[in-house]
Amino acid sequence: MPSLAALQAGQVHVWHGDLSRLSALGQNWLCEEETLRAARIDTAAVRIQFVTGRRLLRGVLGHYLNREPASLGFVTGPHGKPALRGEGVESGLQFNLSHSGGAIALALAWQSPVGIDVEAWRSLARLDGLARRCLAPSERRELDGLDDDAATRAFFRFWVRKEALGKATGEGVTLGLQHCVSSLEGPPRWLGIPSQLGDVGGWSLAEFPVRDGFAGAVTVHAANARFYWGGMGFDGENLEFENLISLLYATPDCVLGNAAADSSRYPSR
């Protein structure tokens, strides 16, 4: 279950849910600035995404910190990445949020930059051009010979990993997507990262099964990180959490692991 002590012991927690269902959460918790920002969003769907995301973020962080969600304050980093305002425990709790196509996911870590991304698979008209701009040569070779559907799914698996790393650092796609290199064979791990991020072994990577039709990945600036994931819902007023499940096992759909995992424990895709 949600526990700050578990995070402090080197875990990464990933919470996921259905955005449309969670939008009915009875609690508000937004501050005045967030309320005004939401009011300026013209598109109803985008406004609901923002409001629901901030409510969930405040609710989950408040649970870990044993604080009232409405009392939390946020600051924005130089590249736009939000962080908790405060000292001590609050300054050590790292987080990142992502949503796409009705799915939402939140990653938390302790004193280690963390990034997460979820993407709904969709048809890509210019997949070859996107692959040349975004993927490393070794990654593009893994797409060779695949039919259109399989190649698109493979591309999104690479994409969410790269996006998660860009979000962890706060630099986004300016990080240099072709320099964020992994493989779809074996457990997820970074094979190459931009030099300014330090040693590649200092970052851990995992995939998580959002639901059919989605790709999801999470990465953290910590070696040997242990990843756990669980669902979140609500009882009308308060958030409810499923038991966390370790991501260090193989599922029928994808292989999950981290940089330090023994590759012999996982079947190759």
N, C-alpha and C positions, 0 to 999 in steps of 0.2 A: 504494500500500500504506500501512498505518498509519504516520504520520510526525508527530512533534511539530513538526518544522520546517515542514511544510505548514500545520498549524493556525496557527502563529505568523505565517504569511504571509497570513492572513485567510480561511482556508477553514473550512468546517463539514463534519464527517464524520458520516455516518449509517450505522450498522451494523445489519443486521436478520437475523432467523433464525426458525426454527421452534422454539417453546418445548418441544414434546414431544421433539424430537430432541436439542436442546441439553441437556435435563435429564439425559441420560446422560453428560455430560462427566465424565471420571474424576477431575479435580482438585476438591478441596474449597475451600480457601482462606478459608473463613469464620472470623471471629474468635469468641471465646467468647460475646460479647454477641449476635451474629447467630445463633449456634447455639441459644442459649437462647430467643431470640425466635422462631425457627422451631419449636422444640418446643412453644411456647404456642399455635401455630395449629392449631385442631382439624380444619379441613377439609383433607383431603389435597391436593386440587388447588391450593388457595390456598398451602399450605405449599410445594409443588413450585415454584409461580410465584415465591415469595419467594426460596427457596434458589437456583434457577436464575438469577434476575435478579441476585442478589448475586455469584454465581460469575462470571457473564459480565461484570458491571461491574468486578470486581476484575481479571479476566483482561485485559480490553481496556485499562483504565487502566494496569495494570502494564506492558503492552506499550509503550504510548506513553511512559511514564516510565522504561522500562528498570529497573523495580523488581520485586521478588518480590510477586505479588498479595496474598499473606497478610500482607505487612508494611504495607499501606496502612491509614491511619486516616481516619475520617470524623467530621464534625461536622454538626449540624443547625441550620439557620437559624431565625430567629424565626417563620417560617410553616411550618416542617417540611421545607424543601428541604435535601437532603443536599449536602455539599461535602467536598472533600478537606481533611484536617487536615495542615498543614505550611506551609512558607514557600518563597519562590522559585518554582521551576518548578511544584511541586505546587499552590501557591495560584493559579496562572494557568490551570490546566486546568479548564474548566467542562464539565459534563455533565448529561444528563437521560435518564431511562429510562422506557419505556412498554411495556405488554403488554396484549393483548386477544385472546380467542378463539384462543389458540395461537400468535399472532404476537408477537414481541418486537423492539423497536428501541431503539437507544442513539444519542444525538447528543452530539458533542464539539465544543467551540470553545475559542478562546484568549482569556482575559481579557474575555469577553463573555457575559453571561447567555444561556443557550440553553434552549429548551423543545421537547419533542416529544410527540406523541400519536398513537396508533393506535387505531382502533375497528373492530370487526366490525359490518357492517351488520345490523340486525335490525328487525323490524316494530315500529312505534311507534303505540300505540293512540290517543294524544292528540297527534298531530303538530301540529295547529293551535295548541293551547295551549302546547306546548313552543316553537314558533316565535315566538309572541307574547312569551314570557318571555325567550328567549335571543337572538333575531335582531333586528338593526336593521331599520327600515322598508324600506330599500333592499334588504336581503337577503331579507326576506319577499316582496317583489315578484318576486324571481327564482324563487320557488317557485310563484307563481301560474300556473295553467294546466297544471302538470305532473301526470301521473298519480301514484298513490300511491307506486309503486316509485321513480320518478324523483325525486319530492319527498323521499322518505326518504333517498335517496343524496345529494341536494343538501344536505339538512340536516346529515348527518354530515360532509360536506366542510367546511361552515361550522363545525361543532362542533369538529373536531379542530384547526382553526386557532385558535379561541378558547381551547381547552384548552391548546394549546402555549404561547400567550402567557401565560396564567395560571400555567403551570408555570415558564416562564422567569423571571417576576418573583417566584415563590414565593407569590403571593397567591391562586392558584386562581380559583374562580368569584367570589370576593368582589371581583375586579377590576372587575366590571361587564360582563357578556357583551354587552349591547346596545351598549356603547361600543367594542367591538373589531370593527371593520367592514372587510369585504373584499368582493370580487365574484368570482363564478365565471367571469366573462368575462375572457379574456386571461390573462397571466401572473399568478400569485399575488402579491399585494402588499397592504399595509395601506392602507386609505383613511382610517381613523380609529382612534385609540387613546385610552385615558384620558389626561387632560392630565398626570398625574403621571409618565407614561412618557417625556415629552419629545416631540421632533419625530417625526412619523410616518415621515419619510424616514430616520430613524436606525435603523429596524428592517427587517430583510430576512425574507422568507417564502418557503417552497417546499413543494410537495406531493411525495410520493414514492409510487410504486406498490408497496404492500406485497405484495399478491396479490389475486386475485379475491375480492370480498366484503368488502374492507376499505378504509378511508380512512386516510390518514396525512399529517401535516403537521409541519413544523419551522420555528421562528422564532428569530432571534438579534438581540440588541441591537447591531447593527453595520450600517452602510450598505455597500452594494455587496458583501455577503458572497457567496462562491462555495460552492455546496453540492455535495457528492459523496456517493455512497452505494454500499454493497457488502454482500454477504452474508457471514455467518460460520458456520463449522461447527467440527468438531474431528476429530482423528485417534485419539481414545480417551483421550488424556491432555492434549493441548494444543489451544488454539484455532487455527483456520486462517482466513485472510481471503482473500476474492476481491479482485480489483483494483477500486479505486474508479472509479466512473463519474460523470461530471458530470451534474447535474440541469438544466443549462441547455440543454435541448432539448425538443422536443415528442414525445410518444408517442401512439399511437392512442387511448389511454384518457383521458389528462389532460394538461394543460399545466403545465409545470414552469418555475419561474424565480425571480427575486427582485426586490426593490424597485427596483433600478437597471437592470433588463433593458430593452432596447429592444423595445417591444411589437410592432414591425413584424416581429420575428423569429419570432413565435409566432402560430399560427392561433387565432382565437377559438372557444370551445366553442359 
